[in-house]
Amino acid sequence: MAKKSPEGRSSVTQRLANVVSDAVDEAADKVNRKVDEKRDQAQAKLEHKHRKLAEKIDRKRDQVLGKLDHTYPDARFRTEDGGTYDIWLRERPGSRKPRFSYDEIAAAAMRVVDAEGLDALSMRRLATELGAGTMTLYHYLQTKDELLTLLVDRVMGELVIADDEFPEGWRDAMTALANRTRDVMTRHPWVFDISVDPGTGPNGVRHFDQSLQALSTLDLSLEEKLDILTTVDEYTFGHCLHHRGDAEVLESDAEWQAMTDYFIGLVEQGGLPRLAALVDELGADELSKVLRDYERDTTRFERNLQRILDGIERDLPG
């Protein structure tokens, strides 16, 4: 038998390689088609399960909302996302006497937040504080936002001044409201950490009514009275927001010294000519003492409040 030339052997090898390659490609295509088929089947099953689950959730939601629908006396109190901005006009479902009042729930929530901070408040934690099951609370509240609404209105209740203690003159009344607000916000600084905008509750409305009462003797339009109320409120809330958490820093020598060193370090870097002049004039230690004493000055709020009211009084019509 004649031997094949090297060129012939190479041609045969190439043909065999092509056959093997084609077979491998065909097998790979079969595997890929099988994988695609299985993946499509799995995806279809998963979508089917999701669709069934979504339908089940919708049915349950409709059942629950159908039972609770009568708890909203007026559709105007329902928001676009299905919530409500006022829970006090709601009739609770069921004929039994409620175990808890809204006041009791709000008081328990405030105890938790005052002691442990706003992040500690949850339906579960509140239920523990009340000695009730978590699901029991959903008889009264549907969301945590509604709980925060109750909590904020509890705070607003502390702003309300008893009728027999309410001053008659507009300046005395505005001063009393501002000081009451400062005291309450100092007791509950976590109010500024609430990121949602809770609905206005009865106590909030009553506080607004008292604010209007404070200015009732002034011959001004409603818009002018709102200007005065807003000015005093913004000063008071701004003061409280600015000074929340300051007590620990002001009482701690180590923390205050660290702040002073940082402050002086910035001055020494340059670009702060007025502050540098004060350091040269008073010295770093004395300047630090002046600033600390100023921050500790408990008469500053009242002093500057009266300056604001002086300006308002000068602007009143003769």
C-alpha beads as a LAMMPS data file, in Angstrom:
LAMMPS data file: protein, C-alpha beads

318 atoms
317 bonds

1 atom types
1 bond types

-500.0 500.0 xlo xhi
-500.0 500.0 ylo yhi
-500.0 500.0 zlo zhi

Masses

1 110.0

Atoms # bond

1 1 1 0.000 0.000 0.000
2 1 1 1.330 3.370 -0.940
3 1 1 2.040 5.707 1.932
4 1 1 0.272 9.030 2.019
5 1 1 2.344 12.068 1.589
6 1 1 2.690 14.545 4.504
7 1 1 0.342 16.839 2.610
8 1 1 -2.292 14.070 2.438
9 1 1 -1.965 13.213 6.092
10 1 1 -2.399 16.883 6.961
11 1 1 -5.538 17.098 4.835
12 1 1 -7.065 14.057 6.563
13 1 1 -6.180 15.429 9.987
14 1 1 -7.801 18.729 9.109
15 1 1 -10.976 16.999 7.932
16 1 1 -11.129 14.965 11.142
17 1 1 -10.595 18.107 13.181
18 1 1 -13.421 19.820 11.306
19 1 1 -15.729 16.867 11.933
20 1 1 -14.894 16.870 15.647
21 1 1 -15.331 20.641 15.825
22 1 1 -18.715 20.426 14.092
23 1 1 -19.787 17.660 16.453
24 1 1 -18.689 19.685 19.474
25 1 1 -20.492 22.786 18.171
26 1 1 -23.643 20.773 17.554
27 1 1 -23.487 19.247 21.033
28 1 1 -22.894 22.680 22.546
29 1 1 -25.863 24.050 20.627
30 1 1 -28.048 21.228 21.959
31 1 1 -26.874 21.924 25.511
32 1 1 -27.480 25.661 25.101
33 1 1 -30.954 25.045 23.668
34 1 1 -31.718 22.722 26.569
35 1 1 -30.439 25.259 29.081
36 1 1 -32.487 28.034 27.417
37 1 1 -35.554 25.811 27.451
38 1 1 -35.139 24.950 31.135
39 1 1 -34.462 28.604 32.003
40 1 1 -37.582 29.727 30.114
41 1 1 -39.644 27.073 31.894
42 1 1 -38.258 28.117 35.275
43 1 1 -38.877 31.783 34.479
44 1 1 -42.431 31.041 33.416
45 1 1 -43.064 29.086 36.625
46 1 1 -41.564 31.886 38.714
47 1 1 -43.657 34.531 36.963
48 1 1 -46.725 32.381 37.474
49 1 1 -45.985 32.074 41.192
50 1 1 -45.380 35.808 41.461
51 1 1 -48.637 36.539 39.654
52 1 1 -50.573 34.177 41.915
53 1 1 -48.924 35.667 45.012
54 1 1 -49.668 39.210 43.848
55 1 1 -53.298 38.259 43.213
56 1 1 -53.511 36.710 46.684
57 1 1 -52.003 39.817 48.289
58 1 1 -54.450 42.022 46.360
59 1 1 -57.386 39.919 47.530
60 1 1 -56.230 40.042 51.152
61 1 1 -55.608 43.778 50.926
62 1 1 -59.045 44.366 49.466
63 1 1 -60.588 42.275 52.247
64 1 1 -58.745 44.239 54.945
65 1 1 -59.501 47.614 53.372
66 1 1 -63.100 46.555 52.952
67 1 1 -63.307 45.955 56.704
68 1 1 -61.487 49.174 57.550
69 1 1 -63.104 51.403 54.950
70 1 1 -65.721 52.666 57.371
71 1 1 -62.971 53.860 59.728
72 1 1 -62.459 56.839 57.395
73 1 1 -65.428 59.163 57.849
74 1 1 -64.534 61.232 54.822
75 1 1 -62.510 60.394 51.698
76 1 1 -60.787 63.785 52.019
77 1 1 -58.729 62.350 54.875
78 1 1 -57.221 59.624 52.681
79 1 1 -53.939 60.338 50.889
80 1 1 -52.964 59.124 47.420
81 1 1 -50.891 56.234 48.817
82 1 1 -53.842 54.934 50.849
83 1 1 -52.758 56.457 54.152
84 1 1 -54.443 59.121 56.192
85 1 1 -53.286 62.404 57.620
86 1 1 -55.828 62.459 60.436
87 1 1 -56.584 59.493 62.675
88 1 1 -58.685 61.283 65.297
89 1 1 -61.877 61.370 63.249
90 1 1 -61.692 57.635 62.645
91 1 1 -64.160 55.224 64.153
92 1 1 -62.416 52.072 65.292
93 1 1 -63.911 48.864 63.949
94 1 1 -65.613 46.545 66.389
95 1 1 -68.108 47.031 69.163
96 1 1 -65.844 46.334 72.145
97 1 1 -64.478 49.164 74.232
98 1 1 -60.908 49.922 73.069
99 1 1 -58.212 48.615 75.380
100 1 1 -56.005 51.671 74.833
101 1 1 -56.702 55.305 74.135
102 1 1 -54.652 57.326 71.675
103 1 1 -53.308 59.284 74.641
104 1 1 -52.052 56.091 76.285
105 1 1 -50.405 54.935 73.066
106 1 1 -48.760 58.331 72.526
107 1 1 -47.562 58.494 76.139
108 1 1 -45.989 55.040 75.843
109 1 1 -44.302 56.003 72.566
110 1 1 -42.889 59.142 74.182
111 1 1 -41.492 57.129 77.104
112 1 1 -39.655 54.881 74.655
113 1 1 -38.254 57.727 72.559
114 1 1 -37.240 59.917 75.518
115 1 1 -35.363 57.001 77.075
116 1 1 -33.971 55.183 74.031
117 1 1 -34.120 57.551 71.060
118 1 1 -36.287 57.766 67.982
119 1 1 -34.656 54.784 66.254
120 1 1 -35.823 52.518 69.074
121 1 1 -39.492 53.195 68.346
122 1 1 -41.279 50.459 66.433
123 1 1 -44.658 48.798 66.636
124 1 1 -43.018 45.798 68.337
125 1 1 -41.184 47.955 70.893
126 1 1 -44.320 50.000 71.580
127 1 1 -46.376 46.843 72.047
128 1 1 -43.855 45.654 74.641
129 1 1 -44.102 48.985 76.457
130 1 1 -47.904 48.686 76.523
131 1 1 -47.875 45.003 77.437
132 1 1 -49.823 44.072 74.325
133 1 1 -49.339 42.035 71.180
134 1 1 -47.886 43.795 68.164
135 1 1 -50.919 43.030 66.023
136 1 1 -53.142 44.622 68.665
137 1 1 -51.702 48.033 67.747
138 1 1 -52.898 47.683 64.178
139 1 1 -56.419 47.921 65.570
140 1 1 -55.535 51.564 66.317
141 1 1 -52.785 52.456 63.834
142 1 1 -52.130 51.256 60.310
143 1 1 -48.569 52.514 59.776
144 1 1 -45.591 53.820 61.706
145 1 1 -46.233 57.237 60.146
146 1 1 -49.538 57.304 61.995
147 1 1 -47.654 56.439 65.189
148 1 1 -45.306 59.367 64.578
149 1 1 -48.358 61.573 64.030
150 1 1 -49.630 60.564 67.475
151 1 1 -46.202 61.133 68.985
152 1 1 -45.729 64.600 67.505
153 1 1 -49.216 65.627 68.587
154 1 1 -48.313 64.498 72.095
155 1 1 -45.390 66.921 71.967
156 1 1 -47.641 69.658 70.612
157 1 1 -49.941 69.081 73.570
158 1 1 -47.141 70.218 75.867
159 1 1 -47.024 73.536 73.997
160 1 1 -50.608 74.343 74.931
161 1 1 -50.939 76.756 77.867
162 1 1 -53.825 76.347 80.300
163 1 1 -56.580 78.874 79.668
164 1 1 -56.352 80.336 83.179
165 1 1 -52.593 80.883 82.712
166 1 1 -52.724 82.440 79.269
167 1 1 -51.487 86.073 79.301
168 1 1 -53.745 88.842 77.993
169 1 1 -51.277 91.208 76.294
170 1 1 -49.985 90.161 72.879
171 1 1 -46.303 90.538 73.829
172 1 1 -46.680 88.592 77.062
173 1 1 -48.662 85.912 75.244
174 1 1 -46.118 85.557 72.427
175 1 1 -43.305 85.458 75.010
176 1 1 -45.093 82.723 76.958
177 1 1 -45.682 80.644 73.818
178 1 1 -42.076 81.028 72.679
179 1 1 -40.666 80.060 76.072
180 1 1 -43.020 77.098 76.344
181 1 1 -41.928 75.946 72.880
182 1 1 -38.244 76.254 73.770
183 1 1 -38.722 74.267 76.984
184 1 1 -40.643 71.485 75.239
185 1 1 -38.199 71.164 72.348
186 1 1 -35.305 71.091 74.798
187 1 1 -36.973 68.169 76.606
188 1 1 -37.638 66.319 73.358
189 1 1 -34.820 67.215 70.907
190 1 1 -35.493 64.022 68.900
191 1 1 -38.447 65.854 67.307
192 1 1 -35.976 67.361 64.851
193 1 1 -34.907 63.857 63.754
194 1 1 -38.346 62.931 62.390
195 1 1 -37.905 62.849 58.619
196 1 1 -41.560 62.429 57.638
197 1 1 -44.078 65.249 57.909
198 1 1 -46.684 63.956 60.365
199 1 1 -50.244 65.125 59.987
200 1 1 -51.479 67.903 62.231
201 1 1 -53.371 66.572 65.240
202 1 1 -55.826 68.218 67.626
203 1 1 -53.090 69.560 69.898
204 1 1 -51.284 71.110 66.948
205 1 1 -54.485 72.817 65.878
206 1 1 -55.120 73.979 69.443
207 1 1 -51.610 75.446 69.630
208 1 1 -52.281 77.334 66.405
209 1 1 -55.564 78.569 67.834
210 1 1 -53.753 79.828 70.945
211 1 1 -51.188 81.558 68.754
212 1 1 -54.004 83.421 67.022
213 1 1 -55.501 84.179 70.425
214 1 1 -52.211 85.808 71.456
215 1 1 -52.590 88.342 68.641
216 1 1 -56.353 88.732 68.792
217 1 1 -56.152 92.251 70.279
218 1 1 -54.059 93.564 67.380
219 1 1 -55.884 95.326 64.568
220 1 1 -54.061 93.416 61.816
221 1 1 -55.026 91.261 58.869
222 1 1 -54.681 87.495 59.130
223 1 1 -51.648 87.627 56.818
224 1 1 -49.932 90.166 59.089
225 1 1 -50.642 88.043 62.156
226 1 1 -49.247 84.985 60.391
227 1 1 -46.108 86.987 59.662
228 1 1 -45.636 87.638 63.375
229 1 1 -46.341 84.028 64.357
230 1 1 -43.974 82.689 61.718
231 1 1 -41.179 85.070 62.716
232 1 1 -41.358 84.071 66.382
233 1 1 -41.739 80.360 65.573
234 1 1 -38.785 80.342 63.183
235 1 1 -36.585 82.096 65.738
236 1 1 -37.645 79.700 68.505
237 1 1 -37.357 76.493 66.510
238 1 1 -34.079 77.664 64.972
239 1 1 -32.663 78.349 68.425
240 1 1 -33.695 74.884 69.652
241 1 1 -32.369 73.134 66.547
242 1 1 -29.065 74.993 66.775
243 1 1 -28.552 74.121 70.425
244 1 1 -29.781 70.545 70.619
245 1 1 -27.055 68.328 72.012
246 1 1 -24.935 71.307 73.103
247 1 1 -25.250 70.523 76.804
248 1 1 -22.794 67.617 76.768
249 1 1 -20.200 69.591 74.817
250 1 1 -20.557 72.658 77.036
251 1 1 -20.227 70.581 80.200
252 1 1 -17.276 68.494 78.994
253 1 1 -13.946 70.285 79.353
254 1 1 -12.236 67.730 77.110
255 1 1 -14.727 68.138 74.256
256 1 1 -14.725 71.909 74.490
257 1 1 -10.911 71.966 74.485
258 1 1 -10.850 69.746 71.412
259 1 1 -13.229 72.141 69.645
260 1 1 -11.099 75.111 70.699
261 1 1 -7.895 73.507 69.417
262 1 1 -9.577 72.800 66.084
263 1 1 -10.888 76.368 65.878
264 1 1 -7.492 77.891 66.652
265 1 1 -5.839 75.550 64.173
266 1 1 -8.060 76.875 61.393
267 1 1 -7.294 80.472 62.394
268 1 1 -3.549 79.775 62.305
269 1 1 -3.840 78.479 58.735
270 1 1 -4.752 82.013 57.652
271 1 1 -7.590 83.532 55.681
272 1 1 -9.612 84.461 58.794
273 1 1 -8.387 87.992 59.594
274 1 1 -11.199 89.041 61.979
275 1 1 -10.866 85.906 64.075
276 1 1 -7.080 86.141 64.009
277 1 1 -7.364 89.694 65.358
278 1 1 -9.546 88.433 68.213
279 1 1 -7.010 85.733 69.063
280 1 1 -4.256 88.370 69.091
281 1 1 -6.339 90.720 71.212
282 1 1 -7.738 88.265 73.785
283 1 1 -5.515 85.230 73.487
284 1 1 -6.770 81.760 72.567
285 1 1 -7.748 80.775 76.121
286 1 1 -9.694 83.959 76.866
287 1 1 -11.474 83.862 73.504
288 1 1 -12.446 80.253 74.196
289 1 1 -13.825 81.264 77.605
290 1 1 -15.844 84.152 76.143
291 1 1 -17.400 81.882 73.513
292 1 1 -18.181 79.163 76.035
293 1 1 -19.758 81.606 78.479
294 1 1 -21.861 83.024 75.657
295 1 1 -23.089 79.578 74.658
296 1 1 -23.958 78.851 78.289
297 1 1 -25.854 82.119 78.693
298 1 1 -29.425 81.057 79.489
299 1 1 -30.735 84.634 79.177
300 1 1 -29.767 84.952 75.529
301 1 1 -32.950 83.414 74.135
302 1 1 -35.205 85.782 76.072
303 1 1 -33.032 88.804 75.325
304 1 1 -33.092 88.295 71.582
305 1 1 -36.768 87.331 71.596
306 1 1 -37.590 90.702 73.123
307 1 1 -35.514 92.414 70.434
308 1 1 -37.628 90.682 67.800
309 1 1 -40.832 91.706 69.555
310 1 1 -39.509 95.279 69.878
311 1 1 -39.089 95.399 66.113
312 1 1 -42.576 93.993 65.552
313 1 1 -44.082 96.505 67.973
314 1 1 -42.400 99.442 66.252
315 1 1 -43.886 98.235 62.975
316 1 1 -47.463 98.070 64.277
317 1 1 -49.882 100.697 62.973
318 1 1 -50.229 103.709 65.291

Bonds

1 1 1 2
2 1 2 3
3 1 3 4
4 1 4 5
5 1 5 6
6 1 6 7
7 1 7 8
8 1 8 9
9 1 9 10
10 1 10 11
11 1 11 12
12 1 12 13
13 1 13 14
14 1 14 15
15 1 15 16
16 1 16 17
17 1 17 18
18 1 18 19
19 1 19 20
20 1 20 21
21 1 21 22
22 1 22 23
23 1 23 24
24 1 24 25
25 1 25 26
26 1 26 27
27 1 27 28
28 1 28 29
29 1 29 30
30 1 30 31
31 1 31 32
32 1 32 33
33 1 33 34
34 1 34 35
35 1 35 36
36 1 36 37
37 1 37 38
38 1 38 39
39 1 39 40
40 1 40 41
41 1 41 42
42 1 42 43
43 1 43 44
44 1 44 45
45 1 45 46
46 1 46 47
47 1 47 48
48 1 48 49
49 1 49 50
50 1 50 51
51 1 51 52
52 1 52 53
53 1 53 54
54 1 54 55
55 1 55 56
56 1 56 57
57 1 57 58
58 1 58 59
59 1 59 60
60 1 60 61
61 1 61 62
62 1 62 63
63 1 63 64
64 1 64 65
65 1 65 66
66 1 66 67
67 1 67 68
68 1 68 69
69 1 69 70
70 1 70 71
71 1 71 72
72 1 72 73
73 1 73 74
74 1 74 75
75 1 75 76
76 1 76 77
77 1 77 78
78 1 78 79
79 1 79 80
80 1 80 81
81 1 81 82
82 1 82 83
83 1 83 84
84 1 84 85
85 1 85 86
86 1 86 87
87 1 87 88
88 1 88 89
89 1 89 90
90 1 90 91
91 1 91 92
92 1 92 93
93 1 93 94
94 1 94 95
95 1 95 96
96 1 96 97
97 1 97 98
98 1 98 99
99 1 99 100
100 1 100 101
101 1 101 102
102 1 102 103
103 1 103 104
104 1 104 105
105 1 105 106
106 1 106 107
107 1 107 108
108 1 108 109
109 1 109 110
110 1 110 111
111 1 111 112
112 1 112 113
113 1 113 114
114 1 114 115
115 1 115 116
116 1 116 117
117 1 117 118
118 1 118 119
119 1 119 120
120 1 120 121
121 1 121 122
122 1 122 123
123 1 123 124
124 1 124 125
125 1 125 126
126 1 126 127
127 1 127 128
128 1 128 129
129 1 129 130
130 1 130 131
131 1 131 132
132 1 132 133
133 1 133 134
134 1 134 135
135 1 135 136
136 1 136 137
137 1 137 138
138 1 138 139
139 1 139 140
140 1 140 141
141 1 141 142
142 1 142 143
143 1 143 144
144 1 144 145
145 1 145 146
146 1 146 147
147 1 147 148
148 1 148 149
149 1 149 150
150 1 150 151
151 1 151 152
152 1 152 153
153 1 153 154
154 1 154 155
155 1 155 156
156 1 156 157
157 1 157 158
158 1 158 159
159 1 159 160
160 1 160 161
161 1 161 162
162 1 162 163
163 1 163 164
164 1 164 165
165 1 165 166
166 1 166 167
167 1 167 168
168 1 168 169
169 1 169 170
170 1 170 171
171 1 171 172
172 1 172 173
173 1 173 174
174 1 174 175
175 1 175 176
176 1 176 177
177 1 177 178
178 1 178 179
179 1 179 180
180 1 180 181
181 1 181 182
182 1 182 183
183 1 183 184
184 1 184 185
185 1 185 186
186 1 186 187
187 1 187 188
188 1 188 189
189 1 189 190
190 1 190 191
191 1 191 192
192 1 192 193
193 1 193 194
194 1 194 195
195 1 195 196
196 1 196 197
197 1 197 198
198 1 198 199
199 1 199 200
200 1 200 201
201 1 201 202
202 1 202 203
203 1 203 204
204 1 204 205
205 1 205 206
206 1 206 207
207 1 207 208
208 1 208 209
209 1 209 210
210 1 210 211
211 1 211 212
212 1 212 213
213 1 213 214
214 1 214 215
215 1 215 216
216 1 216 217
217 1 217 218
218 1 218 219
219 1 219 220
220 1 220 221
221 1 221 222
222 1 222 223
223 1 223 224
224 1 224 225
225 1 225 226
226 1 226 227
227 1 227 228
228 1 228 229
229 1 229 230
230 1 230 231
231 1 231 232
232 1 232 233
233 1 233 234
234 1 234 235
235 1 235 236
236 1 236 237
237 1 237 238
238 1 238 239
239 1 239 240
240 1 240 241
241 1 241 242
242 1 242 243
243 1 243 244
244 1 244 245
245 1 245 246
246 1 246 247
247 1 247 248
248 1 248 249
249 1 249 250
250 1 250 251
251 1 251 252
252 1 252 253
253 1 253 254
254 1 254 255
255 1 255 256
256 1 256 257
257 1 257 258
258 1 258 259
259 1 259 260
260 1 260 261
261 1 261 262
262 1 262 263
263 1 263 264
264 1 264 265
265 1 265 266
266 1 266 267
267 1 267 268
268 1 268 269
269 1 269 270
270 1 270 271
271 1 271 272
272 1 272 273
273 1 273 274
274 1 274 275
275 1 275 276
276 1 276 277
277 1 277 278
278 1 278 279
279 1 279 280
280 1 280 281
281 1 281 282
282 1 282 283
283 1 283 284
284 1 284 285
285 1 285 286
286 1 286 287
287 1 287 288
288 1 288 289
289 1 289 290
290 1 290 291
291 1 291 292
292 1 292 293
293 1 293 294
294 1 294 295
295 1 295 296
296 1 296 297
297 1 297 298
298 1 298 299
299 1 299 300
300 1 300 301
301 1 301 302
302 1 302 303
303 1 303 304
304 1 304 305
305 1 305 306
306 1 306 307
307 1 307 308
308 1 308 309
309 1 309 310
310 1 310 311
311 1 311 312
312 1 312 313
313 1 313 314
314 1 314 315
315 1 315 316
316 1 316 317
317 1 317 318
